[in-house]
Amino acid sequence: MEVPAFITEKKKEIVVILLAIIILIAIFSWAPKMITPSEFEMRFSKDSISAGGETILTVVIANTLDNKVENAKVIVIPESNVLSVKDPERVEATLGKGTKREFDFPVNVSESATPGSYNLEVTVEMNEQTFKGYTLLNVKEN
C-alpha cells in the first residue's frame, strides 16, 4: 500500500517545525548567559539641563559572569555636536565576579543647543563582548 504524497509532505513540515521550536527553546534558554553576561545602567545627575550647562552621566556596570573581567571598557559618544563628553573612554583593570563599578562622565551642553532631547551612545566592552545602550539628555529652554 502506497502512502499519499501529501501525508509525507505534512510529516516533513511537522518535523521541520518541531526542530525549529527545539532550536529556539535552546537559544532562548542559553541567550541570557551568552548575550547579556553583564548589566549596565545609566543615569544623569540632572534630569534636564539648559544650554551651556553641565551634568554627569553615571554608567554602572556589573559583572554577572562566572569569572572576573579584565579590562572592562566604557565609552560614551554623543550623537550630536551640541554635546561633549570629557574623557569619553574609561577602562577598569579588573572587575571581579559579582562586583559593580561606577564611571562618571561630565557632559557639557553647548550654548547653541536648542531645547530638545539629545542621544548619547554608551558602549561597554567586557571579555571581548560588546554591549550598547542609549540614553537621552533633555535640554530645556533657558
C-alpha positions as CSV (number, residue, x, y, z in Angstrom):
1,M,0.0,0.0,0.0
2,E,1.4,3.4,-1.0
3,V,1.2,6.5,1.3
4,P,-0.2,9.5,-0.4
5,A,2.4,12.2,-1.1
6,F,0.6,15.0,0.8
7,I,0.8,12.9,4.1
8,T,4.6,12.5,3.6
9,E,4.9,16.3,3.0
10,K,2.9,17.1,6.1
11,K,5.2,14.9,8.2
12,K,8.2,16.6,6.8
13,E,6.7,20.0,7.7
14,I,5.8,18.9,11.2
15,V,9.4,17.6,11.7
16,V,10.9,20.9,10.5
17,I,8.6,22.9,12.7
18,L,9.4,20.8,15.7
19,L,13.1,21.1,15.1
20,A,12.8,24.9,14.7
21,I,10.9,25.1,18.1
22,I,13.6,23.0,19.8
23,I,16.3,25.2,18.4
24,L,14.5,28.4,19.5
25,I,14.0,27.0,23.0
26,A,17.7,26.1,23.2
27,I,18.7,29.6,22.0
28,F,16.4,31.4,24.4
29,S,17.4,29.3,27.4
30,W,21.1,30.0,26.7
31,A,20.7,33.6,25.5
32,P,20.8,35.3,28.9
33,K,24.2,33.7,29.5
34,M,25.6,34.2,26.0
35,I,24.2,37.6,25.1
36,T,24.0,39.5,28.4
37,P,26.7,38.3,30.9
38,S,26.8,41.8,32.3
39,E,24.4,44.5,33.1
40,F,24.8,48.3,32.9
41,E,22.7,51.2,33.8
42,M,22.9,54.9,33.1
43,R,21.6,58.0,34.9
44,F,22.2,61.7,34.8
45,S,22.8,63.9,37.9
46,K,20.3,66.3,36.5
47,D,17.2,65.1,34.5
48,S,17.1,68.3,32.4
49,I,19.7,70.9,31.7
50,S,19.9,74.3,30.0
51,A,22.1,75.2,27.1
52,G,25.6,76.0,28.3
53,G,25.2,73.7,31.4
54,E,26.9,70.5,32.6
55,T,25.6,67.3,34.0
56,I,27.2,64.0,35.0
57,L,26.3,60.8,33.2
58,T,26.9,57.9,35.6
59,V,27.3,54.4,34.0
60,V,27.2,51.5,36.3
61,I,28.5,48.1,35.0
62,A,28.1,44.8,36.8
63,N,30.0,41.6,36.2
64,T,27.4,38.8,36.3
65,L,29.7,36.3,34.7
66,D,31.1,33.3,36.4
67,N,34.6,34.7,36.3
68,K,36.4,38.1,36.6
69,V,36.6,40.5,33.8
70,E,39.9,42.0,32.6
71,N,40.0,45.5,31.1
72,A,36.3,46.3,31.1
73,K,35.8,49.4,28.9
74,V,33.1,52.1,28.9
75,I,32.8,54.5,26.0
76,V,30.3,57.4,25.8
77,I,29.7,59.0,22.4
78,P,27.3,61.9,22.0
79,E,25.3,61.7,18.8
80,S,25.0,65.5,18.4
81,N,27.7,68.1,18.2
82,V,26.0,70.2,20.8
83,L,27.1,67.7,23.5
84,S,30.6,67.0,24.5
85,V,31.9,64.4,26.9
86,K,35.2,64.9,28.8
87,D,37.3,61.8,28.8
88,P,34.7,59.6,26.9
89,E,36.6,56.3,27.4
90,R,37.3,54.6,30.7
91,V,38.9,51.3,31.5
92,E,38.7,49.2,34.7
93,A,41.7,46.8,35.0
94,T,39.7,44.1,36.8
95,L,36.1,43.6,37.6
96,G,35.6,40.7,40.0
97,K,32.7,38.2,39.8
98,G,29.6,39.8,41.2
99,T,31.1,43.3,41.5
100,K,29.9,46.6,40.2
101,R,31.8,49.7,39.1
102,E,30.5,53.3,38.5
103,F,32.0,55.6,35.9
104,D,31.2,59.3,35.9
105,F,31.3,61.2,32.6
106,P,30.9,65.0,32.6
107,V,28.6,66.0,29.8
108,N,28.6,69.6,28.6
109,V,25.9,71.2,26.5
110,S,26.8,73.9,24.0
111,E,25.5,77.4,24.4
112,S,24.0,77.0,20.9
113,A,21.9,73.9,21.9
114,T,18.2,74.2,21.2
115,P,15.6,72.7,23.6
116,G,15.0,69.0,22.9
117,S,16.3,65.5,23.6
118,Y,19.8,64.5,22.6
119,N,21.1,61.0,22.3
120,L,24.3,59.5,23.8
121,E,25.5,56.1,22.9
122,V,27.1,54.0,25.7
123,T,29.3,51.1,24.8
124,V,30.5,48.5,27.3
125,E,33.2,46.1,26.3
126,M,33.9,43.1,28.6
127,N,35.7,39.8,27.8
128,E,35.7,40.5,24.0
129,Q,31.9,41.2,24.0
130,T,30.3,44.5,23.2
131,F,27.1,45.8,24.7
132,K,25.4,49.0,23.6
133,G,22.8,51.3,25.2
134,Y,21.4,54.7,24.6
135,T,20.2,57.4,26.9
136,L,18.6,60.8,26.2
137,L,19.6,64.1,27.7
138,N,16.8,66.7,27.8
139,V,17.9,70.2,27.1
140,K,15.4,72.8,28.4
141,E,14.8,76.4,27.4
142,N,16.9,78.9,29.4
